[in-house]
Every structure is written in C-alpha cells, then in structure tokens.
Amino acid sequence: MAQRIKSRRRKAVKKQAVHYFDYSLLAIIIFLMCFGLVMLYSISSYEARTEYGDGMYFLKRQGLIGLGSIAAMMWVSRLDYHMFSKYAAMSYWGSMLLLALVKFTPLGIEVNGARRWFRLPANQSFQPAEIMKIAVIIFIPYLICRMGNKVHTLKGSLGVVEWGGLAALGVYVLTDNLSSAIIVMGISCCILFVVHKKQKIFLWIAGGGLAVFVAGSYILGRLLENSTSFRLRRIIAWLNPEKYASTISFQTVQGLYAIGSGGFFGKGLGNGVQKTVIPEVQNDMILSAICEELGVFGAIIILVLFGLLIYRLLFIAQNAPDLYGALIMTGIMSHIAIQVILNVMVVTNMMPNTGITLPFISYGGTSILFLMIEMGMALGISRRIKLEG
C-alpha cells in the first residue's frame, strides 16, 4: 500500500506544471539588436561624421536607447499581462489624445516637413503613433474578448473594424503618417482574421483591395502625372522611377543601385558607396545599404532571423493560457510581420515609398523602445505558459 502511494506521488510530481520562459525569443531579439547596431555604425558613420563631426553619433544614441529598451523589456516581461485589459480603453483614448496634442498644440514639432513628434529633453523626440500601435494590440483583443461569440456576426466584426479604423484614421489625420496608419489598421484586421470563423471572406476582401489599389494607382499615375499632391507624386514615381530618378524617386533609385551593386555576397562591411548618396539611409532605406555591403546573402540572413522571431511569437500565441494572451501575441506578431514585409517592398520598389522602418535595425529611438516593450509583453505571456513536467 505504501509503495502505491509513493508511486502516485511520483506521478503527480512528474505531471506538475513547469513554468516556461522563451529564451530562444530573447536570444533572437538580442542578436537582432546587436546586428542592427553593427550595421547602423557601418552605414551611418559617413553621414554622422559630415553632419555632426562624430562618426559614432547615431550608434551612441541608438546604443543608449537600446540598453534602456532592454531594461524596459525585462520589466514589462514580469508584469501579468491580464492587467493590460484594465487599461486597454484608457490607452486607446490616451494615445488618441497624444496624437491630437501633436497636431493642435505647440508641443508637436515638425521634422522634414511632417508634424509627427514631441520634442523631449537632450535633443530627443517622441512619436505618439508608436503608442497607438501598442494601444491597438491590447485594446482590440480586449474588445473581442468582451464581445464573445458576437464577434463572428457582421455587426460584431464591423465594430472591431470601426475601432481599428478610427485609430488608423487618427494616426493619419492628426500626424499625417500613412505608413503607421496602414500598420495600425493591419494589426486590427489580422487579430480579427485569426479569431473569426469565416476567414475566406477576409482573403477575398484583401485580394480585391490589392487589385483595386494596383489598378487605381496605375490609372491615377497616368491621369494625374502633373499633380502637385505629395502622395500622388509618390505613386507616379513608383510607377516610373527612372523618369523621376533625379527628383522624387531619387532615394528609391539609389537604393536599387545599392542592391544591384552588392551582388550575392556584397562589397564587404563598411565598403558600401551608395550610403553616401541615399538620403536618410539609416532609417527606412537601411536594408538597401545592407544589401550593398553584405549582398543578397546578408538580406536572406536578416529575413531568416525575422522568420525565426515570428515563429517564436507564433509558438507563444499557440500556447498562451487564454484567448486574451493569444490575441495580444497575434497583434505583436502581425505588427512585426507587416512592418518587415512593407519595408522590403518599399526598398525593392514593389510599392510606393511610405517611410516604413525595418524593426530593430533602422535608426529610431521611439520605434526601438516600443518594439522592445512589445517583446516584453510577449516574454511576459511566455512566462505564464505551463508545460507538463
């Protein structure tokens, strides 16, 4: 009898849940950030030296923000993600308020003709559109969880789309930031797509929307070739980049030259030439300079790393303790995937230039900080996963 009791206890211990933490995800994040810093220095040192007299200007700023972001990520990872639902609505409307403050108050500053930032001390700036991305990631899942089965109805689905559309409209109208508006709307639609029963409808809508966009862009490009509209001229430049190579499509064409001249293995780290010509190369066009120095092989390595990152996020989403955690992970995964895909498409001229940065690699303090907060949320959800011992 005593032996039976002991064997039962042993089985109970074996079946006891083991708490999980995704160290693989953490390793990929750290590697991406370190790789990004190396490439940032290699690509931005020329401009930093000519503009600021210090070849390490961008590296120092990004490095300091990166260290602070890692600390923020680890702190967020220790929070119980269920608490985000308590502040979901507040974060949504608070983000909308910040966007309005940029537009209508002196707190907002204009950079390169766009009013999208707050000025911070120590010559830093802050882009509230990044907060809206996180707000949508925690608010849309909260909304869907409250709806329950109603989300599968037409009224429920339209309600989710309306909230996501309002957030995207706020980003676009109040900060004139089309790329972030597209990402915000994309995150909302991806979360709804994953949870909805009738997913084929979304695929048909997406396919139809893409066809309308391509056809409409081609028609507008032909009819309004002499338009003075900034966005229409970007579409015109996308359709015929060679014609406007010295003006509105200069950045795109020079980026394509960089990709082509790099070949498969590139010219070598630090040996790129186009980085001295491409405007703001350390931001949204950094991938083209990487292709010149490391070749297509380097670009493949980066895409593989992002693929591994998304795979780990998918694993956490599939094993999340509840629906809210799974949908938050879906939002984070959608954000990374959409931004990477759009950046690659812009750099290769598969879509008009919209100024979308490459996550973890492009220069930008606000982007890095809030991306790392999202990674902290992902690691926090991974902490709540229980595996059978």
N, C-alpha and C positions, 0 to 999 in steps of 0.2 A: 504493500500500500504506500509506504514511504517513497519507494522508488518511482511509483506512478506520479506522485505529487511533484517530485523533483523534476521528472521529465516534462510534466506540464508547465512548470515554471520556466524551464529552459526554452520551451517552445514559445512561451509568452514573451520572454526576453528577445528571442530572435525576431518575432513578429512586431516588436515595438518599433514605432515610427522613428526614423532617423531624419533630423533636420538637414536640409540641403542648402548649399551656397554655391552659386555658379562661378567658380574660379576661372573656368575657361572663358567666360564672357569678360571677366575682369582683365584677364591677360590680353585678350584681343583689343580691348579699349586702350590699355596702357601702350601696347605695341603701336596701334594706330596713331596715338598722340605723339609718341616718340618719333615715329616715322614722319609724321606731319611736321614736327619741329625741324628735323634734319632737312627736309625738302624746302621748308619755308626759308631757312637760312640760305640754302644754296640758291634759291630763286629770287629772294628779295634783297640780298646783300648789296647788289649794284644800285638799286633804287634807294635803299636806305642810306648808302654812302653818299650818293649825289644829292639827295633831298635833305638828309638830317646829319650828315657828317659822321655817321656811325653805322658800319655795315651790319651790326647786330641789333639795330634799333627794333625791328619787327620781332626778332627772335626773343629779345629780352621781355618785351611786352606780352607776347604770346606765352612765353615760358612761365612768367609770374602768374598770369591769369590761369594757365593750365594747372599749376600747383594748387592755387586756391580752388579751382574747379574740382580737382580730385578730392580735396578735403570736403567740399560740399557734397560730392557724390557719396562718399563714405558715410557722412552724417545722415543724408536722406535715406540711405540703404538700411539704416537702423530704425527708421520710423515704420509704424504699422500703416500700410497703405490704405486701410479702411478709413483712416482719419481724413483722407483726401475728399471723401464723399461729403463730409460735413462742411467743407469749404469750397465745394465744386461750383455752386451758383455764385458765391462771393468772388471767386477767382475769375469767373467768366465776366461778370459785370465790372469787376475791378480792372480787368485788362481792357475792357471797352472804354472805361474812364481814362486810363492812361493814354490810349490812342487818341482820345478827344483832346487831352491836355497838350499832346504834341501838335495837334492841328490848330487849336484855338488860343493857346497861351504862349507867352514868351519863353516858357520852359523848353519848348521844342526848338531844335536847331536845324539848319539846312546844310547838307553836305552834298557836293557835286550836283546841285540843282534839285535835290529831293529832301523834303522835310519829314524825317522818319526817326530822329534820335532826340534823346535828352542829353544835355551836357552834364557831365559829372566832374568832380574834382580830379586833379592830376592829369588833366587833358584827356580824360576818358569819356566815352559816350555809351549810351544805353538805348537799345532798340526794343520798344514795348511789344512789337509784333511777335517776338520770340516768346514772351509771356503768354500771348494768346494761343500759341501752339500748345503749350502745356495745359492751359486752361481748357481747351477743347478736348485734350487727351483724357482729362479727369472728369469733365462735365458731361460729354456725350455718353460715356459708359454709365455714369450715374443716372442720366435721363432714361437710358434704355432699361436699366435695372428697375427703375420706378415704374416704367410702362408695363413691364412683364410681357405677356402674350400680345398686348395691344400693338407692340412694335411691328408685328407681322401684318397688320392691317394697313390699308392705303393711308388712312388718316394718321396712324402712328408713324409710319415711315416718312410721310411728308413733314410731320412735326420735327423729327430728327434732322431732316434735310434743311428745314427752315432755320433751326438753331445754328446749324453749321454754316448755312448760307449767310445768316446775319453776322456771324463772327468774321467770315471771309469778306463780306461787304464792308464791315467796319475797318478791317485792315487796309482794304483797297481805297476806300473813300477818304479815310482820315489820315492815312500815311502815304497814299499813292504807291503802295507796294504790291504790285501784281503777283510777283513770284511767291511771296508769303501768303497772299490770299488764295492762290492755287493750292498751296500745301495745306492750309487750314481746311479748305473745302475737301481736298483729297483725303485727309485724315478722317473727317466726319463720314464721308461716303464709304471708306474702307471698313470702318468699325460697323456701320450699318450693314454692309455687304456680308461680313463674316457672320453676323448674328441672324440675318434674315433667312427665311425658309426658301423664298423664291429668288435664287441668286442669278438665274439666267436672264431675268429682266434687267438686272444691273449691267450685265455684259452687253446686252443689246443696246442699252442706253449709252454705255461708254463707247461702243463701236460706232454708233450713229453720231455721237457728239464729235468723235475724232474725224469722221468723214466730213461732217459739216464744217469743222474748223479748217481742215486742209482745203476743201473746195472754196470756202468763204475767203480764206487768206489769198488763194490764187486769184480769185475774181477781184477782190479789193486791191490786190497788188497791181493788177492790170488797169483797173479803172481809176485808181487814186494815186498814180505814180508820182504826181507832183504835189501830193498832200504835205502840209506842214505839221501834221499831227505826229508827235514823237513816237507813239506806239505803232501807228500805221507805217511810218518810215522804217521801223524795225522789221516789220513784216516784209516790206518791199526789199530791204537789204537782205533778209533771209532768202527770199526767192531768187535774187540776182546779186550775190555777194561780190562778184568780180566787177560789176558795173560801179559799185559804190565802195571799192576797196580802199580808196584814199579818204573817205568821209565816214558815213555811218556804219559801214561794215568793216572798218579798219581793224578793230580788235578781233573780230571773228576770223578774217582772212589771215592775219598774222598768227593767230592760234593754229589754224590749219597748216600753215607753213611750218610751224614748230613741230606739229605731229608728224608731218611728212618727212621732215629733215632728220628726225630721230631714228627712223628705221625700226628694226625689231629690238635691238639691244641698246640703242641710244648713243649719244656722244660722250657719255660719262658724267658723273656727278660734278656739278659746277661748271661744266663746259658748254652749257646752252648759250645761244646768242639771241634768240628771239625774246628772252626775258628782258632784254634791254630796250625792246621796242614796244611790246604789248603793254597797253595802259592797265594799271592796277592788276598786274599779273598775279600777285599774291592772293588775290581774292577769288573771284569766280572762274578765272582762267588758269588757275594753278595746274590743273590736270594737263593742259596742253604743254606747259613748260616741263612737267614731269615726263611726258612722252618724248620730248626732245632730249632730255638728259638720260633717262632710263629706258627709252624706247617703248614699243608696244608691250614688251615683256614686263616693264615696270607697271604699266596700266593694268595688265592682267593680274599682277600680284595684288594691286590695290583692290580690284574688283573681287578677287578671291577672298581677301580679308573682309570686305563688306558682306560677301556671301556668308562667311563663317559667323559674322556678327549677327546677321539676320536669322541664321539657323539657330543660334543660341537663344535669341529672343523668341523665336517660334517654339523652341523646346519649353521655355518657361511659360509661354502662353498656353500650351497644351497641358501643362501640369499644374497650372495655377489652382489654388484652393477653391476659388469660386468664380462666378461669371464676371464680377466687377474686376477682379485681378486679371482675368483673361482678356477682357476688353481694353483695359489700360495697356497691357502688353501689345495688343493689336494696334492701338494707336501709336505707340512708340515705334513699333516695327514698321508701320506704314509711313511714319514721318521720315525715318532713315531711308527706306527704300525709295520713296517718291523723290526725296532731295537728291539722292545719288543718281537715279535714272535721269532726272531733269538736267542735272549738271552735265552728265555725259552727253546728253542730247544737244545741249546748248554748245558745248565745246566742239562737237563734231558737226555742228550746223544742221542737225536734224530737226531743230525747232528754233524759233526766234530767240535772240538773246534777251533773257529776263533777269540776269544778275543773281543767279542761284549759286550759293557757295557749296563746296564739297565738304561734307561733315568731317570734323576732327582734323582736317588737313588745311583748308583755306584759313587765311588770316581773319580774325574777328573775335573779339573778347566776349561779346554778348552771346554769339552763337555757341562758342565752346562751353561757356558757363551753363547755359540752359540745356544743351545736349548732355552734359555730364549730370545735371540734375535728373534728366530723364533716365540716364543709365543707372543712377542711384535708385530711382523708383523701380527699375527692372530688377536690380540686385536685391532690393527690399522684398519684392514679391517672390524672388527665388528663395529667400530665407524662410518663407512660410510654406514652401513645398515640403511634404513629408513622404519619405520613401520607406518602403518596407525593409526592415532590417534582416 
